[in-house]
Amino acid sequence: MRSKHEKTVFAMSSVTYAVKAQSLLRANGFGCEVIRTPKDLAKGCGYSIMVIGSRENAEQLLQRAGIEIKASRAI
């Protein structure tokens, strides 16, 4: 069973999408922040969103909103 405190980094296609993702996720109860993309996940624009909560739920929410995820990994 996964923890409610699970952390995931989602690499975004642009800093604009990273900020949109942050706003959307926060409005839906996720803890998150825009961060520089870790070197080992170097995809996209160089900005990612670090999300605390269900990886699957966050990913589905972003996809439904049309926010492209370039790559992701648990941290």
Buried (B, 14 or more C-beta within 10 A) or exposed (E): EEEEEBBBBBBBBBBEBBBBBBEBBEEEEBEBEBEEBEEEBEBBBEBBBBBBBBBEBBBEBBEEEEBBBBBBBEE
